[in-house]
Amino acid sequence: MNRGRRNRQRGFELQRYAVRLAKDMGLEAYNRERGGAQHELGDIEVEDKFYGCKRRKVIPKWLLPEKSEVGVVFRGERLPAMIALPLSIYYLLLTMATKDE
């Protein structure tokens, strides 16, 4: 089953948003055309690291911060721990890390 045209557009919008936000924060960022379908390493590239972009209508509530939390740390069985946090906060941390190098 193929994804519809609007679904692809929404995915591309997320990619463009992520790259634009990174560039606004002074990071080197590129949108890899057609996402992972054409570029095997990922959808976008920020500071020589590749990232996938996933846009969904509904996100599991347990992945979203509650109360005054900044992010959510989670882990699956036999998988490494991960963190879900706002993209702007991640880019701020990445900016600070690249300035130290």
Secondary structure, DSSP 8 states (H G I E B T S, - for coil): ----HHHHHHHHHHHHHHHHHHHHTT--EEE-TTGGGT-TT-SEEETTEEE-----S---GGGS--TT-S-EEE--TTS--EEE--HHHHHHHHHHHHHH-
